[in-house]
């Protein structure tokens, strides 16, 4: 063990990269996988910069050469064996009758996993491409601020990333509010419109939850329950964004921002799909269902 340095890339990051490497080439061997991982890290510009190395107490010499340091290699090896134990990859190459290490191949279960892996926040181009594909009518502002959040995240500006994520979430709340304002009876719709236009976001969240709760039976499938969960997430992000955007001394970290960015596409997809469903209903018809006596 080399005690002179420590890993600059965590297991969560390397896991995503390994899965992407296997998605590109299902059959490989340890040395080729190592080279593929390094190539993807270079493509995504994920090696810590000299400034980041100084902050983290890392030896920058490996990264300046485009290499993993010894402890990164240990983490990479542990990720590979974790994926073996999970049944995603297996030692050997069955088609070539190579039955063990250093050859590696995806299991049938692993093939399903990697084919459904969505681009991570580290893959800005792929992330935005997937977002636009899943939400064809997404507003340019949502794309812009999401791109800003991804850029801040990749450069270690986590508080700035949080502010940008909060802006995107507020946009999503307004999209949901548009749908509700169209679908609800005029009196309730007008209140939502006023809150939205005056940027009363906290009150808007409360109002949306208040209007959705009694209308769950009217919403398709489990949309009502999803709405509550998403609104709860949005309110949590909004509060965190407010702390980030004011001189409170608030700090956050990479893992928290990674979680928010990973869930952000689902949040946006929900808001747009719900608005679309509501716009397909006759305007003003979303009255509270009458209870059977």
PATI-303186 format. One record per residue (C-alpha): residue number from 0; residue in one letter; x, y, z. Coordinates in Angstrom, 1 decimal. Example, Ala and Ser with C-alpha at 12.3 -4.5 7.8 and 13.67 -1.06 7.14 Angstrom:
# PATI-303186
<resi 0, resn A, u 12.3, v -4.5, w 7.8>;
<resi 1, resn S, u 13.7, v -1.1, w 7.1>;
This chain:
# PATI-303186
<resi 0, resn X, u 0.0, v 0.0, w 0.0>;
<resi 1, resn X, u 1.3, v 3.4, w -1.0>;
<resi 2, resn X, u 0.9, v 5.6, w 2.1>;
<resi 3, resn X, u 2.1, v 8.7, w 0.3>;
<resi 4, resn X, u -1.2, v 9.5, w -1.4>;
<resi 5, resn X, u -4.9, v 8.8, w -1.2>;
<resi 6, resn X, u -7.7, v 8.3, w -3.8>;
<resi 7, resn X, u -8.9, v 11.4, w -5.7>;
<resi 8, resn X, u -11.8, v 9.5, w -7.3>;
<resi 9, resn X, u -14.5, v 7.9, w -5.0>;
<resi 10, resn X, u -16.1, v 4.5, w -5.6>;
<resi 11, resn X, u -19.4, v 6.0, w -6.6>;
<resi 12, resn X, u -17.8, v 7.9, w -9.5>;
<resi 13, resn X, u -15.7, v 5.0, w -10.6>;
<resi 14, resn X, u -18.7, v 2.6, w -10.5>;
<resi 15, resn X, u -20.6, v 4.7, w -13.0>;
<resi 16, resn X, u -17.5, v 4.9, w -15.2>;
<resi 17, resn X, u -17.0, v 1.1, w -15.1>;
<resi 18, resn X, u -20.6, v 0.5, w -16.0>;
<resi 19, resn X, u -20.2, v 2.9, w -19.0>;
<resi 20, resn X, u -17.0, v 1.1, w -20.0>;
<resi 21, resn X, u -18.9, v -2.2, w -20.0>;
<resi 22, resn X, u -21.7, v -0.6, w -22.0>;
<resi 23, resn X, u -19.2, v 0.3, w -24.7>;
<resi 24, resn X, u -17.5, v -3.1, w -24.6>;
<resi 25, resn X, u -19.2, v -6.1, w -22.9>;
<resi 26, resn X, u -16.1, v -8.3, w -23.0>;
<resi 27, resn X, u -12.8, v -7.1, w -21.7>;
<resi 28, resn X, u -10.0, v -7.9, w -19.3>;
<resi 29, resn X, u -8.5, v -6.0, w -16.4>;
<resi 30, resn X, u -5.8, v -4.0, w -18.1>;
<resi 31, resn X, u -8.1, v -3.0, w -21.0>;
<resi 32, resn X, u -10.8, v -2.0, w -18.5>;
<resi 33, resn X, u -8.3, v 0.1, w -16.6>;
<resi 34, resn X, u -7.4, v 1.8, w -19.9>;
<resi 35, resn X, u -11.1, v 2.3, w -20.8>;
<resi 36, resn X, u -11.8, v 3.9, w -17.4>;
<resi 37, resn X, u -8.9, v 6.3, w -17.8>;
<resi 38, resn X, u -10.1, v 7.2, w -21.3>;
<resi 39, resn X, u -13.6, v 8.0, w -20.0>;
<resi 40, resn X, u -12.2, v 10.0, w -17.1>;
<resi 41, resn X, u -10.2, v 12.1, w -19.6>;
<resi 42, resn X, u -13.2, v 12.5, w -21.9>;
<resi 43, resn X, u -15.3, v 13.8, w -19.0>;
<resi 44, resn X, u -12.4, v 15.9, w -17.5>;
<resi 45, resn X, u -12.8, v 14.2, w -14.1>;
<resi 46, resn X, u -9.2, v 14.1, w -13.0>;
<resi 47, resn X, u -8.7, v 16.5, w -10.1>;
<resi 48, resn X, u -7.0, v 19.8, w -11.1>;
<resi 49, resn X, u -3.8, v 20.9, w -9.4>;
<resi 50, resn X, u -5.9, v 23.4, w -7.3>;
<resi 51, resn X, u -8.3, v 20.6, w -6.3>;
<resi 52, resn X, u -5.3, v 18.3, w -5.4>;
<resi 53, resn X, u -3.9, v 21.1, w -3.2>;
<resi 54, resn X, u -7.2, v 21.5, w -1.4>;
<resi 55, resn X, u -7.6, v 17.7, w -0.9>;
<resi 56, resn X, u -4.0, v 17.0, w -0.1>;
<resi 57, resn X, u -3.5, v 14.8, w -3.2>;
<resi 58, resn X, u -0.3, v 14.2, w -5.2>;
<resi 59, resn X, u -1.2, v 15.9, w -8.6>;
<resi 60, resn X, u 1.6, v 14.2, w -10.5>;
<resi 61, resn X, u -0.5, v 11.2, w -11.5>;
<resi 62, resn X, u -3.4, v 13.3, w -12.7>;
<resi 63, resn X, u -1.2, v 15.7, w -14.7>;
<resi 64, resn X, u 0.0, v 12.6, w -16.6>;
<resi 65, resn X, u -3.6, v 11.4, w -17.1>;
<resi 66, resn X, u -3.2, v 8.4, w -14.8>;
<resi 67, resn X, u -4.9, v 7.0, w -11.7>;
<resi 68, resn X, u -2.9, v 7.1, w -8.6>;
<resi 69, resn X, u -2.2, v 3.8, w -6.7>;
<resi 70, resn X, u -5.1, v 4.3, w -4.3>;
<resi 71, resn X, u -7.5, v 5.1, w -7.1>;
<resi 72, resn X, u -6.5, v 1.7, w -8.6>;
<resi 73, resn X, u -7.4, v 0.0, w -5.3>;
<resi 74, resn X, u -10.8, v 1.7, w -5.3>;
<resi 75, resn X, u -11.3, v 0.7, w -9.0>;
<resi 76, resn X, u -10.4, v -3.0, w -8.2>;
<resi 77, resn X, u -12.9, v -3.0, w -5.2>;
<resi 78, resn X, u -15.6, v -1.6, w -7.5>;
<resi 79, resn X, u -15.0, v -4.4, w -10.0>;
<resi 80, resn X, u -15.3, v -7.1, w -7.4>;
<resi 81, resn X, u -18.4, v -5.4, w -5.9>;
<resi 82, resn X, u -20.0, v -5.6, w -9.3>;
<resi 83, resn X, u -19.0, v -9.3, w -9.5>;
<resi 84, resn X, u -20.6, v -10.0, w -6.1>;
<resi 85, resn X, u -23.8, v -8.1, w -7.3>;
<resi 86, resn X, u -24.0, v -10.4, w -10.3>;
<resi 87, resn X, u -23.4, v -7.7, w -12.8>;
<resi 88, resn X, u -20.1, v -8.8, w -14.2>;
<resi 89, resn X, u -18.2, v -12.1, w -14.0>;
<resi 90, resn X, u -14.6, v -13.2, w -14.3>;
<resi 91, resn X, u -13.9, v -15.0, w -17.5>;
<resi 92, resn X, u -15.1, v -14.8, w -21.1>;
<resi 93, resn X, u -17.5, v -17.6, w -21.8>;
<resi 94, resn X, u -17.6, v -17.2, w -25.6>;
<resi 95, resn X, u -13.8, v -17.7, w -25.8>;
<resi 96, resn X, u -13.8, v -20.4, w -23.0>;
<resi 97, resn X, u -11.6, v -18.2, w -20.8>;
<resi 98, resn X, u -12.9, v -19.1, w -17.4>;
<resi 99, resn X, u -11.3, v -16.7, w -15.0>;
<resi 100, resn X, u -9.3, v -13.5, w -14.1>;
<resi 101, resn X, u -8.1, v -11.2, w -15.7>;
<resi 102, resn X, u -10.9, v -11.7, w -18.3>;
<resi 103, resn X, u -14.3, v -10.0, w -17.5>;
<resi 104, resn X, u -17.7, v -10.1, w -19.1>;
<resi 105, resn X, u -21.2, v -8.9, w -18.3>;
<resi 106, resn X, u -23.7, v -11.4, w -17.0>;
<resi 107, resn X, u -27.2, v -11.4, w -18.6>;
<resi 108, resn X, u -28.4, v -9.4, w -15.6>;
<resi 109, resn X, u -25.5, v -7.0, w -16.1>;
<resi 110, resn X, u -26.5, v -6.5, w -19.8>;
<resi 111, resn X, u -29.9, v -5.3, w -18.6>;
<resi 112, resn X, u -28.3, v -3.0, w -16.0>;
<resi 113, resn X, u -25.8, v -1.3, w -18.3>;
<resi 114, resn X, u -28.4, v -0.9, w -21.1>;
<resi 115, resn X, u -30.6, v 1.1, w -18.7>;
<resi 116, resn X, u -27.9, v 3.2, w -17.1>;
<resi 117, resn X, u -28.7, v 6.9, w -17.6>;
<resi 118, resn X, u -26.0, v 9.5, w -18.2>;
<resi 119, resn X, u -24.6, v 10.7, w -14.9>;
<resi 120, resn X, u -24.1, v 14.4, w -13.9>;
<resi 121, resn X, u -20.4, v 13.8, w -14.7>;
<resi 122, resn X, u -21.5, v 13.3, w -18.4>;
<resi 123, resn X, u -22.8, v 16.8, w -19.1>;
<resi 124, resn X, u -23.4, v 16.3, w -22.8>;
<resi 125, resn X, u -25.2, v 12.9, w -22.3>;
<resi 126, resn X, u -27.2, v 14.2, w -19.3>;
<resi 127, resn X, u -28.6, v 17.2, w -21.3>;
<resi 128, resn X, u -29.2, v 15.1, w -24.4>;
<resi 129, resn X, u -31.2, v 12.6, w -22.3>;
<resi 130, resn X, u -33.1, v 15.4, w -20.6>;
<resi 131, resn X, u -34.2, v 16.9, w -24.0>;
<resi 132, resn X, u -35.1, v 13.5, w -25.4>;
<resi 133, resn X, u -37.4, v 12.7, w -22.4>;
<resi 134, resn X, u -38.9, v 16.2, w -22.3>;
<resi 135, resn X, u -39.1, v 17.4, w -25.9>;
<resi 136, resn X, u -40.9, v 20.7, w -25.0>;
<resi 137, resn X, u -38.6, v 21.6, w -22.1>;
<resi 138, resn X, u -38.1, v 25.3, w -21.8>;
<resi 139, resn X, u -34.7, v 26.8, w -22.8>;
<resi 140, resn X, u -34.4, v 28.4, w -19.3>;
<resi 141, resn X, u -34.6, v 25.0, w -17.6>;
<resi 142, resn X, u -31.9, v 23.6, w -19.9>;
<resi 143, resn X, u -29.7, v 26.7, w -19.4>;
<resi 144, resn X, u -29.8, v 26.5, w -15.5>;
<resi 145, resn X, u -29.4, v 22.8, w -15.5>;
<resi 146, resn X, u -26.3, v 23.2, w -17.7>;
<resi 147, resn X, u -25.0, v 25.8, w -15.3>;
<resi 148, resn X, u -25.6, v 23.5, w -12.3>;
<resi 149, resn X, u -23.7, v 20.7, w -14.1>;
<resi 150, resn X, u -20.8, v 23.0, w -14.8>;
<resi 151, resn X, u -20.6, v 24.2, w -11.2>;
<resi 152, resn X, u -20.7, v 20.6, w -10.0>;
<resi 153, resn X, u -17.9, v 19.4, w -12.2>;
<resi 154, resn X, u -15.7, v 22.3, w -11.1>;
<resi 155, resn X, u -16.3, v 21.7, w -7.4>;
<resi 156, resn X, u -18.5, v 24.8, w -7.0>;
<resi 157, resn X, u -21.1, v 23.0, w -4.9>;
<resi 158, resn X, u -22.9, v 26.0, w -3.3>;
<resi 159, resn X, u -23.2, v 27.6, w -6.7>;
<resi 160, resn X, u -24.5, v 24.3, w -8.1>;
<resi 161, resn X, u -27.1, v 24.2, w -5.4>;
<resi 162, resn X, u -28.4, v 27.7, w -6.3>;
<resi 163, resn X, u -28.7, v 26.7, w -9.9>;
<resi 164, resn X, u -30.6, v 23.5, w -9.0>;
<resi 165, resn X, u -32.9, v 25.5, w -6.9>;
<resi 166, resn X, u -33.7, v 27.7, w -9.9>;
<resi 167, resn X, u -34.5, v 24.7, w -12.0>;
<resi 168, resn X, u -36.8, v 23.3, w -9.3>;
<resi 169, resn X, u -38.6, v 26.6, w -9.0>;
<resi 170, resn X, u -39.2, v 26.4, w -12.8>;
<resi 171, resn X, u -40.6, v 22.9, w -12.4>;
<resi 172, resn X, u -43.0, v 24.1, w -9.7>;
<resi 173, resn X, u -44.2, v 26.8, w -12.0>;
<resi 174, resn X, u -44.8, v 24.3, w -14.8>;
<resi 175, resn X, u -46.8, v 22.2, w -12.4>;
<resi 176, resn X, u -48.7, v 25.3, w -11.3>;
<resi 177, resn X, u -49.5, v 26.2, w -14.9>;
<resi 178, resn X, u -51.2, v 22.8, w -15.3>;
<resi 179, resn X, u -53.1, v 23.1, w -12.0>;
<resi 180, resn X, u -54.2, v 26.7, w -12.9>;
<resi 181, resn X, u -55.7, v 25.4, w -16.2>;
<resi 182, resn X, u -57.4, v 22.3, w -14.6>;
<resi 183, resn X, u -58.8, v 23.8, w -11.4>;
<resi 184, resn X, u -62.0, v 25.8, w -11.1>;
<resi 185, resn X, u -61.4, v 29.5, w -11.7>;
<resi 186, resn X, u -61.4, v 30.7, w -8.0>;
<resi 187, resn X, u -58.7, v 28.2, w -7.0>;
<resi 188, resn X, u -56.8, v 28.7, w -10.3>;
<resi 189, resn X, u -56.6, v 32.5, w -9.8>;
<resi 190, resn X, u -55.0, v 32.1, w -6.4>;
<resi 191, resn X, u -52.3, v 29.8, w -7.9>;
<resi 192, resn X, u -51.7, v 32.2, w -10.7>;
<resi 193, resn X, u -51.2, v 35.1, w -8.3>;
<resi 194, resn X, u -48.8, v 33.2, w -6.1>;
<resi 195, resn X, u -46.8, v 32.2, w -9.2>;
<resi 196, resn X, u -46.7, v 35.6, w -10.7>;
<resi 197, resn X, u -45.6, v 37.1, w -7.4>;
<resi 198, resn X, u -42.9, v 34.4, w -7.0>;
<resi 199, resn X, u -44.4, v 33.3, w -3.6>;
<resi 200, resn X, u -42.8, v 30.0, w -4.0>;
<resi 201, resn X, u -43.2, v 28.7, w -0.4>;
<resi 202, resn X, u -46.9, v 29.6, w -0.4>;
<resi 203, resn X, u -47.2, v 28.1, w -3.9>;
<resi 204, resn X, u -45.9, v 24.7, w -2.7>;
<resi 205, resn X, u -48.4, v 24.7, w 0.2>;
<resi 206, resn X, u -51.2, v 25.7, w -2.1>;
<resi 207, resn X, u -50.4, v 23.0, w -4.7>;
<resi 208, resn X, u -50.2, v 20.3, w -2.0>;
<resi 209, resn X, u -53.5, v 21.6, w -0.6>;
<resi 210, resn X, u -55.2, v 21.4, w -4.0>;
<resi 211, resn X, u -53.8, v 18.0, w -5.0>;
<resi 212, resn X, u -54.6, v 16.1, w -1.8>;
<resi 213, resn X, u -58.4, v 15.9, w -2.2>;
<resi 214, resn X, u -58.1, v 15.4, w -5.9>;
<resi 215, resn X, u -56.0, v 12.2, w -5.8>;
<resi 216, resn X, u -59.0, v 10.1, w -7.0>;
<resi 217, resn X, u -59.2, v 12.2, w -10.2>;
<resi 218, resn X, u -55.5, v 11.9, w -11.1>;
<resi 219, resn X, u -54.3, v 9.1, w -13.3>;
<resi 220, resn X, u -52.7, v 6.1, w -11.6>;
<resi 221, resn X, u -50.6, v 7.1, w -8.6>;
<resi 222, resn X, u -50.0, v 10.6, w -9.9>;
<resi 223, resn X, u -51.3, v 12.1, w -6.7>;
<resi 224, resn X, u -48.9, v 10.3, w -4.4>;
<resi 225, resn X, u -46.0, v 11.1, w -6.8>;
<resi 226, resn X, u -47.1, v 14.8, w -6.7>;
<resi 227, resn X, u -46.7, v 14.9, w -2.9>;
<resi 228, resn X, u -43.3, v 13.2, w -3.0>;
<resi 229, resn X, u -42.1, v 15.5, w -5.8>;
<resi 230, resn X, u -43.4, v 18.7, w -4.1>;
<resi 231, resn X, u -41.7, v 17.6, w -0.9>;
<resi 232, resn X, u -38.4, v 17.2, w -2.7>;
<resi 233, resn X, u -38.9, v 20.5, w -4.4>;
<resi 234, resn X, u -39.6, v 22.3, w -1.1>;
<resi 235, resn X, u -36.5, v 20.7, w 0.5>;
<resi 236, resn X, u -34.3, v 21.8, w -2.5>;
<resi 237, resn X, u -35.9, v 25.3, w -2.4>;
<resi 238, resn X, u -35.0, v 25.8, w 1.3>;
<resi 239, resn X, u -31.5, v 24.5, w 0.7>;
<resi 240, resn X, u -31.1, v 26.9, w -2.3>;
<resi 241, resn X, u -32.2, v 29.8, w -0.2>;
<resi 242, resn X, u -29.6, v 29.0, w 2.4>;
<resi 243, resn X, u -27.0, v 28.8, w -0.4>;
<resi 244, resn X, u -28.0, v 32.0, w -2.0>;
<resi 245, resn X, u -27.7, v 34.2, w 1.1>;
<resi 246, resn X, u -24.7, v 35.0, w 3.3>;
<resi 247, resn X, u -25.6, v 32.3, w 5.9>;
<resi 248, resn X, u -22.2, v 30.5, w 5.8>;
<resi 249, resn X, u -24.1, v 27.5, w 4.5>;
<resi 250, resn X, u -21.9, v 24.8, w 2.9>;
<resi 251, resn X, u -22.8, v 21.6, w 1.0>;
<resi 252, resn X, u -20.7, v 18.8, w -0.6>;
<resi 253, resn X, u -20.3, v 16.8, w -3.7>;
<resi 254, resn X, u -22.4, v 13.8, w -2.6>;
<resi 255, resn X, u -25.5, v 15.9, w -1.8>;
<resi 256, resn X, u -25.3, v 17.8, w -5.1>;
<resi 257, resn X, u -24.8, v 14.5, w -6.9>;
<resi 258, resn X, u -28.0, v 13.2, w -5.3>;
<resi 259, resn X, u -30.0, v 16.3, w -6.3>;
<resi 260, resn X, u -28.7, v 16.3, w -9.9>;
<resi 261, resn X, u -29.4, v 12.5, w -10.2>;
<resi 262, resn X, u -33.0, v 13.1, w -9.2>;
<resi 263, resn X, u -33.5, v 16.4, w -11.1>;
<resi 264, resn X, u -34.5, v 14.9, w -14.5>;
<resi 265, resn X, u -37.2, v 12.8, w -12.8>;
<resi 266, resn X, u -38.5, v 16.0, w -11.0>;
<resi 267, resn X, u -38.6, v 17.9, w -14.3>;
<resi 268, resn X, u -40.2, v 15.0, w -16.2>;
<resi 269, resn X, u -43.0, v 14.7, w -13.6>;
<resi 270, resn X, u -43.8, v 18.4, w -13.7>;
<resi 271, resn X, u -44.0, v 18.5, w -17.5>;
<resi 272, resn X, u -45.9, v 15.2, w -17.9>;
<resi 273, resn X, u -48.4, v 16.3, w -15.2>;
<resi 274, resn X, u -49.0, v 19.6, w -16.9>;
<resi 275, resn X, u -49.5, v 17.8, w -20.2>;
<resi 276, resn X, u -52.1, v 15.5, w -18.6>;
<resi 277, resn X, u -53.9, v 18.4, w -17.0>;
<resi 278, resn X, u -54.0, v 20.3, w -20.3>;
<resi 279, resn X, u -55.7, v 17.3, w -21.9>;
<resi 280, resn X, u -58.6, v 17.7, w -19.4>;
<resi 281, resn X, u -61.4, v 20.2, w -20.0>;
<resi 282, resn X, u -60.4, v 23.5, w -18.5>;
<resi 283, resn X, u -61.7, v 24.3, w -15.0>;
<resi 284, resn X, u -63.1, v 20.8, w -14.4>;
<resi 285, resn X, u -60.7, v 19.7, w -11.6>;
<resi 286, resn X, u -63.3, v 20.1, w -8.9>;
<resi 287, resn X, u -63.0, v 18.1, w -5.6>;
<resi 288, resn X, u -64.9, v 14.8, w -6.0>;
<resi 289, resn X, u -68.1, v 14.6, w -3.9>;
<resi 290, resn X, u -68.0, v 12.0, w -1.2>;
<resi 291, resn X, u -70.6, v 9.3, w -1.3>;
<resi 292, resn X, u -73.1, v 9.5, w 1.5>;
